[in-house]
Amino acid sequence: MVIEAKNLNKAYGHIHAVDGINLSIEQGEVYGFLGPNGSGKST
């Protein structure tokens, strides 16, 4: 396993942008995060 996140949370004040995501990425896998400009994909 190359990347693993368990119960990942991110909030901006009272707004929960990410709430309890589990993610596991193996070597050789490719993932993309899609969304409109300014939505916090690279934060």
N, CA, C, O and CB atoms as a CASP TS submission, in Angstrom:
PFRMAT TS
TARGET T0000
AUTHOR 0000-0000-0000
METHOD Language model
MODEL 1
PARENT N/A
ATOM      1  N   MET     1       0.842  -1.162   0.000  1.00  0.00           N
ATOM      2  CA  MET     1       0.000   0.000   0.000  1.00  0.00           C
ATOM      3  C   MET     1       0.896   1.236   0.000  1.00  0.00           C
ATOM      4  O   MET     1       1.878   1.304   0.739  1.00  0.00           O
ATOM      5  CB  MET     1      -0.963  -0.008   1.214  1.00  0.00           C
ATOM      6  N   VAL     2       0.544   2.215  -0.840  1.00  0.00           N
ATOM      7  CA  VAL     2       1.336   3.432  -0.953  1.00  0.00           C
ATOM      8  C   VAL     2       0.734   4.558  -0.117  1.00  0.00           C
ATOM      9  O   VAL     2       1.461   5.274   0.573  1.00  0.00           O
ATOM     10  CB  VAL     2       1.444   3.860  -2.416  1.00  0.00           C
ATOM     11  N   ILE     3      -0.586   4.720  -0.173  1.00  0.00           N
ATOM     12  CA  ILE     3      -1.272   5.767   0.597  1.00  0.00           C
ATOM     13  C   ILE     3      -2.473   5.160   1.299  1.00  0.00           C
ATOM     14  O   ILE     3      -3.241   4.409   0.697  1.00  0.00           O
ATOM     15  CB  ILE     3      -1.714   6.948  -0.320  1.00  0.00           C
ATOM     16  N   GLU     4      -2.633   5.486   2.574  1.00  0.00           N
ATOM     17  CA  GLU     4      -3.812   5.046   3.310  1.00  0.00           C
ATOM     18  C   GLU     4      -4.274   6.176   4.228  1.00  0.00           C
ATOM     19  O   GLU     4      -3.474   6.759   4.960  1.00  0.00           O
ATOM     20  CB  GLU     4      -3.512   3.752   4.126  1.00  0.00           C
ATOM     21  N   ALA     5      -5.557   6.475   4.183  1.00  0.00           N
ATOM     22  CA  ALA     5      -6.163   7.464   5.082  1.00  0.00           C
ATOM     23  C   ALA     5      -7.369   6.806   5.726  1.00  0.00           C
ATOM     24  O   ALA     5      -8.193   6.203   5.038  1.00  0.00           O
ATOM     25  CB  ALA     5      -6.571   8.787   4.316  1.00  0.00           C
ATOM     26  N   LYS     6      -7.474   6.917   7.030  1.00  0.00           N
ATOM     27  CA  LYS     6      -8.600   6.329   7.760  1.00  0.00           C
ATOM     28  C   LYS     6      -9.335   7.418   8.520  1.00  0.00           C
ATOM     29  O   LYS     6      -8.728   8.208   9.244  1.00  0.00           O
ATOM     30  CB  LYS     6      -8.119   5.220   8.729  1.00  0.00           C
ATOM     31  N   ASN     7     -10.657   7.450   8.345  1.00  0.00           N
ATOM     32  CA  ASN     7     -11.530   8.396   9.044  1.00  0.00           C
ATOM     33  C   ASN     7     -11.051   9.843   8.874  1.00  0.00           C
ATOM     34  O   ASN     7     -10.965  10.598   9.842  1.00  0.00           O
ATOM     35  CB  ASN     7     -11.602   8.042  10.535  1.00  0.00           C
ATOM     36  N   LEU     8     -10.740  10.215   7.625  1.00  0.00           N
ATOM     37  CA  LEU     8     -10.239  11.549   7.303  1.00  0.00           C
ATOM     38  C   LEU     8     -11.362  12.577   7.384  1.00  0.00           C
ATOM     39  O   LEU     8     -12.441  12.374   6.828  1.00  0.00           O
ATOM     40  CB  LEU     8      -9.605  11.565   5.902  1.00  0.00           C
ATOM     41  N   ASN     9     -11.100  13.679   8.081  1.00  0.00           N
ATOM     42  CA  ASN     9     -12.078  14.757   8.254  1.00  0.00           C
ATOM     43  C   ASN     9     -11.416  16.089   7.949  1.00  0.00           C
ATOM     44  O   ASN     9     -10.241  16.295   8.250  1.00  0.00           O
ATOM     45  CB  ASN     9     -12.665  14.756   9.690  1.00  0.00           C
ATOM     46  N   LYS    10     -12.191  17.001   7.343  1.00  0.00           N
ATOM     47  CA  LYS    10     -11.722  18.367   7.108  1.00  0.00           C
ATOM     48  C   LYS    10     -12.916  19.297   7.220  1.00  0.00           C
ATOM     49  O   LYS    10     -13.948  19.086   6.583  1.00  0.00           O
ATOM     50  CB  LYS    10     -11.028  18.508   5.709  1.00  0.00           C
ATOM     51  N   ALA    11     -12.762  20.329   8.037  1.00  0.00           N
ATOM     52  CA  ALA    11     -13.842  21.305   8.222  1.00  0.00           C
ATOM     53  C   ALA    11     -13.292  22.710   8.051  1.00  0.00           C
ATOM     54  O   ALA    11     -12.142  22.993   8.388  1.00  0.00           O
ATOM     55  CB  ALA    11     -14.505  21.147   9.616  1.00  0.00           C
ATOM     56  N   TYR    12     -14.129  23.575   7.526  1.00  0.00           N
ATOM     57  CA  TYR    12     -13.846  25.000   7.413  1.00  0.00           C
ATOM     58  C   TYR    12     -14.866  25.700   8.290  1.00  0.00           C
ATOM     59  O   TYR    12     -15.982  25.983   7.854  1.00  0.00           O
ATOM     60  CB  TYR    12     -13.908  25.509   5.912  1.00  0.00           C
ATOM     61  N   GLY    13     -14.481  25.979   9.523  1.00  0.00           N
ATOM     62  CA  GLY    13     -15.442  26.529  10.474  1.00  0.00           C
ATOM     63  C   GLY    13     -16.509  25.493  10.776  1.00  0.00           C
ATOM     64  O   GLY    13     -16.200  24.405  11.264  1.00  0.00           O
ATOM     65  N   HIS    14     -17.753  25.819  10.492  1.00  0.00           N
ATOM     66  CA  HIS    14     -18.870  24.900  10.743  1.00  0.00           C
ATOM     67  C   HIS    14     -19.224  24.050   9.523  1.00  0.00           C
ATOM     68  O   HIS    14     -20.152  23.244   9.583  1.00  0.00           O
ATOM     69  CB  HIS    14     -20.090  25.684  11.180  1.00  0.00           C
ATOM     70  N   ILE    15     -18.495  24.221   8.420  1.00  0.00           N
ATOM     71  CA  ILE    15     -18.783  23.477   7.191  1.00  0.00           C
ATOM     72  C   ILE    15     -17.852  22.278   7.103  1.00  0.00           C
ATOM     73  O   ILE    15     -16.631  22.439   7.092  1.00  0.00           O
ATOM     74  CB  ILE    15     -18.631  24.384   5.935  1.00  0.00           C
ATOM     75  N   HIS    16     -18.419  21.077   7.038  1.00  0.00           N
ATOM     76  CA  HIS    16     -17.642  19.841   6.915  1.00  0.00           C
ATOM     77  C   HIS    16     -17.462  19.511   5.436  1.00  0.00           C
ATOM     78  O   HIS    16     -18.407  19.094   4.766  1.00  0.00           O
ATOM     79  CB  HIS    16     -18.339  18.660   7.663  1.00  0.00           C
ATOM     80  N   ALA    17     -16.246  19.701   4.933  1.00  0.00           N
ATOM     81  CA  ALA    17     -15.950  19.421   3.532  1.00  0.00           C
ATOM     82  C   ALA    17     -15.702  17.930   3.312  1.00  0.00           C
ATOM     83  O   ALA    17     -16.077  17.386   2.274  1.00  0.00           O
ATOM     84  CB  ALA    17     -14.735  20.233   3.071  1.00  0.00           C
ATOM     85  N   VAL    18     -15.078  17.274   4.275  1.00  0.00           N
ATOM     86  CA  VAL    18     -14.796  15.836   4.221  1.00  0.00           C
ATOM     87  C   VAL    18     -15.189  15.264   5.570  1.00  0.00           C
ATOM     88  O   VAL    18     -14.811  15.804   6.610  1.00  0.00           O
ATOM     89  CB  VAL    18     -13.276  15.537   3.883  1.00  0.00           C
ATOM     90  N   ASP    19     -15.945  14.175   5.559  1.00  0.00           N
ATOM     91  CA  ASP    19     -16.473  13.636   6.819  1.00  0.00           C
ATOM     92  C   ASP    19     -16.295  12.122   6.878  1.00  0.00           C
ATOM     93  O   ASP    19     -17.158  11.372   6.421  1.00  0.00           O
ATOM     94  CB  ASP    19     -17.961  14.000   6.981  1.00  0.00           C
ATOM     95  N   GLY    20     -15.175  11.676   7.440  1.00  0.00           N
ATOM     96  CA  GLY    20     -14.959  10.255   7.702  1.00  0.00           C
ATOM     97  C   GLY    20     -14.650   9.406   6.486  1.00  0.00           C
ATOM     98  O   GLY    20     -15.143   8.283   6.381  1.00  0.00           O
ATOM     99  N   ILE    21     -13.841   9.917   5.562  1.00  0.00           N
ATOM    100  CA  ILE    21     -13.501   9.152   4.355  1.00  0.00           C
ATOM    101  C   ILE    21     -12.355   8.190   4.655  1.00  0.00           C
ATOM    102  O   ILE    21     -11.387   8.553   5.323  1.00  0.00           O
ATOM    103  CB  ILE    21     -13.117  10.103   3.187  1.00  0.00           C
ATOM    104  N   ASN    22     -12.473   6.968   4.161  1.00  0.00           N
ATOM    105  CA  ASN    22     -11.392   5.985   4.192  1.00  0.00           C
ATOM    106  C   ASN    22     -10.913   5.790   2.761  1.00  0.00           C
ATOM    107  O   ASN    22     -11.721   5.595   1.853  1.00  0.00           O
ATOM    108  CB  ASN    22     -11.860   4.622   4.831  1.00  0.00           C
ATOM    109  N   LEU    23      -9.593   5.843   2.558  1.00  0.00           N
ATOM    110  CA  LEU    23      -9.024   5.750   1.223  1.00  0.00           C
ATOM    111  C   LEU    23      -7.762   4.906   1.281  1.00  0.00           C
ATOM    112  O   LEU    23      -6.921   5.084   2.163  1.00  0.00           O
ATOM    113  CB  LEU    23      -8.723   7.155   0.645  1.00  0.00           C
ATOM    114  N   SER    24      -7.638   3.993   0.340  1.00  0.00           N
ATOM    115  CA  SER    24      -6.467   3.133   0.261  1.00  0.00           C
ATOM    116  C   SER    24      -6.048   3.039  -1.202  1.00  0.00           C
ATOM    117  O   SER    24      -6.836   2.608  -2.044  1.00  0.00           O
ATOM    118  CB  SER    24      -6.758   1.715   0.862  1.00  0.00           C
ATOM    119  N   ILE    25      -4.817   3.439  -1.513  1.00  0.00           N
ATOM    120  CA  ILE    25      -4.325   3.439  -2.888  1.00  0.00           C
ATOM    121  C   ILE    25      -3.101   2.535  -2.967  1.00  0.00           C
ATOM    122  O   ILE    25      -2.131   2.703  -2.229  1.00  0.00           O
ATOM    123  CB  ILE    25      -3.982   4.886  -3.366  1.00  0.00           C
ATOM    124  N   GLU    26      -3.172   1.591  -3.864  1.00  0.00           N
ATOM    125  CA  GLU    26      -2.072   0.646  -4.074  1.00  0.00           C
ATOM    126  C   GLU    26      -1.116   1.185  -5.143  1.00  0.00           C
ATOM    127  O   GLU    26      -1.487   2.054  -5.933  1.00  0.00           O
ATOM    128  CB  GLU    26      -2.618  -0.749  -4.488  1.00  0.00           C
ATOM    129  N   GLN    27       0.102   0.671  -5.164  1.00  0.00           N
ATOM    130  CA  GLN    27       1.086   1.074  -6.161  1.00  0.00           C
ATOM    131  C   GLN    27       0.549   0.789  -7.559  1.00  0.00           C
ATOM    132  O   GLN    27       0.008  -0.287  -7.811  1.00  0.00           O
ATOM    133  CB  GLN    27       2.428   0.344  -5.935  1.00  0.00           C
ATOM    134  N   GLY    28       0.697   1.748  -8.463  1.00  0.00           N
ATOM    135  CA  GLY    28       0.252   1.589  -9.843  1.00  0.00           C
ATOM    136  C   GLY    28      -1.168   2.064 -10.101  1.00  0.00           C
ATOM    137  O   GLY    28      -1.567   2.192 -11.258  1.00  0.00           O
ATOM    138  N   GLU    29      -1.944   2.330  -9.051  1.00  0.00           N
ATOM    139  CA  GLU    29      -3.310   2.831  -9.225  1.00  0.00           C
ATOM    140  C   GLU    29      -3.277   4.340  -9.442  1.00  0.00           C
ATOM    141  O   GLU    29      -2.402   5.036  -8.927  1.00  0.00           O
ATOM    142  CB  GLU    29      -4.192   2.475  -7.996  1.00  0.00           C
ATOM    143  N   VAL    30      -4.244   4.834 -10.210  1.00  0.00           N
ATOM    144  CA  VAL    30      -4.340   6.259 -10.510  1.00  0.00           C
ATOM    145  C   VAL    30      -5.718   6.746 -10.098  1.00  0.00           C
ATOM    146  O   VAL    30      -6.728   6.144 -10.463  1.00  0.00           O
ATOM    147  CB  VAL    30      -4.077   6.541 -12.022  1.00  0.00           C
ATOM    148  N   TYR    31      -5.764   7.839  -9.336  1.00  0.00           N
ATOM    149  CA  TYR    31      -7.021   8.435  -8.874  1.00  0.00           C
ATOM    150  C   TYR    31      -7.032   9.902  -9.254  1.00  0.00           C
ATOM    151  O   TYR    31      -5.979  10.530  -9.367  1.00  0.00           O
ATOM    152  CB  TYR    31      -7.202   8.262  -7.335  1.00  0.00           C
ATOM    153  N   GLY    32      -8.211  10.443  -9.451  1.00  0.00           N
ATOM    154  CA  GLY    32      -8.365  11.867  -9.725  1.00  0.00           C
ATOM    155  C   GLY    32      -9.454  12.454  -8.856  1.00  0.00           C
ATOM    156  O   GLY    32     -10.441  11.784  -8.553  1.00  0.00           O
ATOM    157  N   PHE    33      -9.282  13.696  -8.456  1.00  0.00           N
ATOM    158  CA  PHE    33     -10.293  14.417  -7.688  1.00  0.00           C
ATOM    159  C   PHE    33     -10.891  15.472  -8.604  1.00  0.00           C
ATOM    160  O   PHE    33     -10.188  16.363  -9.081  1.00  0.00           O
ATOM    161  CB  PHE    33      -9.685  15.065  -6.386  1.00  0.00           C
ATOM    162  N   LEU    34     -12.178  15.368  -8.845  1.00  0.00           N
ATOM    163  CA  LEU    34     -12.863  16.270  -9.761  1.00  0.00           C
ATOM    164  C   LEU    34     -13.773  17.217  -9.001  1.00  0.00           C
ATOM    165  O   LEU    34     -14.387  16.837  -8.004  1.00  0.00           O
ATOM    166  CB  LEU    34     -13.666  15.481 -10.793  1.00  0.00           C
ATOM    167  N   GLY    35     -13.857  18.439  -9.472  1.00  0.00           N
ATOM    168  CA  GLY    35     -14.752  19.419  -8.865  1.00  0.00           C
ATOM    169  C   GLY    35     -14.527  20.787  -9.478  1.00  0.00           C
ATOM    170  O   GLY    35     -13.548  20.997 -10.194  1.00  0.00           O
ATOM    171  N   PRO    36     -15.425  21.712  -9.202  1.00  0.00           N
ATOM    172  CA  PRO    36     -15.303  23.056  -9.778  1.00  0.00           C
ATOM    173  C   PRO    36     -14.119  23.826  -9.196  1.00  0.00           C
ATOM    174  O   PRO    36     -13.607  23.482  -8.131  1.00  0.00           O
ATOM    175  CB  PRO    36     -16.590  23.841  -9.547  1.00  0.00           C
ATOM    176  N   ASN    37     -13.693  24.866  -9.901  1.00  0.00           N
ATOM    177  CA  ASN    37     -12.623  25.734  -9.404  1.00  0.00           C
ATOM    178  C   ASN    37     -13.018  26.316  -8.058  1.00  0.00           C
ATOM    179  O   ASN    37     -14.160  26.728  -7.853  1.00  0.00           O
ATOM    180  CB  ASN    37     -12.313  26.867 -10.413  1.00  0.00           C
ATOM    181  N   GLY    38     -12.051  26.344  -7.138  1.00  0.00           N
ATOM    182  CA  GLY    38     -12.296  26.919  -5.822  1.00  0.00           C
ATOM    183  C   GLY    38     -12.971  25.990  -4.838  1.00  0.00           C
ATOM    184  O   GLY    38     -13.379  26.427  -3.761  1.00  0.00           O
ATOM    185  N   SER    39     -13.101  24.705  -5.184  1.00  0.00           N
ATOM    186  CA  SER    39     -13.806  23.775  -4.291  1.00  0.00           C
ATOM    187  C   SER    39     -12.892  23.095  -3.277  1.00  0.00           C
ATOM    188  O   SER    39     -13.374  22.302  -2.468  1.00  0.00           O
ATOM    189  CB  SER    39     -14.504  22.722  -5.106  1.00  0.00           C
ATOM    190  N   GLY    40     -11.577  23.379  -3.291  1.00  0.00           N
ATOM    191  CA  GLY    40     -10.666  22.847  -2.283  1.00  0.00           C
ATOM    192  C   GLY    40     -10.038  21.505  -2.610  1.00  0.00           C
ATOM    193  O   GLY    40      -9.629  20.783  -1.701  1.00  0.00           O
ATOM    194  N   LYS    41      -9.951  21.156  -3.884  1.00  0.00           N
ATOM    195  CA  LYS    41      -9.387  19.856  -4.264  1.00  0.00           C
ATOM    196  C   LYS    41      -7.922  19.714  -3.876  1.00  0.00           C
ATOM    197  O   LYS    41      -7.473  18.610  -3.569  1.00  0.00           O
ATOM    198  CB  LYS    41      -9.533  19.647  -5.752  1.00  0.00           C
ATOM    199  N   SER    42      -7.177  20.801  -3.882  1.00  0.00           N
ATOM    200  CA  SER    42      -5.744  20.716  -3.580  1.00  0.00           C
ATOM    201  C   SER    42      -5.414  21.126  -2.146  1.00  0.00           C
ATOM    202  O   SER    42      -4.241  21.181  -1.779  1.00  0.00           O
ATOM    203  CB  SER    42      -4.965  21.584  -4.542  1.00  0.00           C
ATOM    204  N   THR    43      -6.405  21.407  -1.352  1.00  0.00           N
ATOM    205  CA  THR    43      -6.171  21.862   0.025  1.00  0.00           C
ATOM    206  C   THR    43      -5.780  20.705   0.920  1.00  0.00           C
ATOM    207  O   THR    43      -5.545  20.899   2.113  1.00  0.00           O
ATOM    208  CB  THR    43      -7.414  22.554   0.584  1.00  0.00           C
TER
END
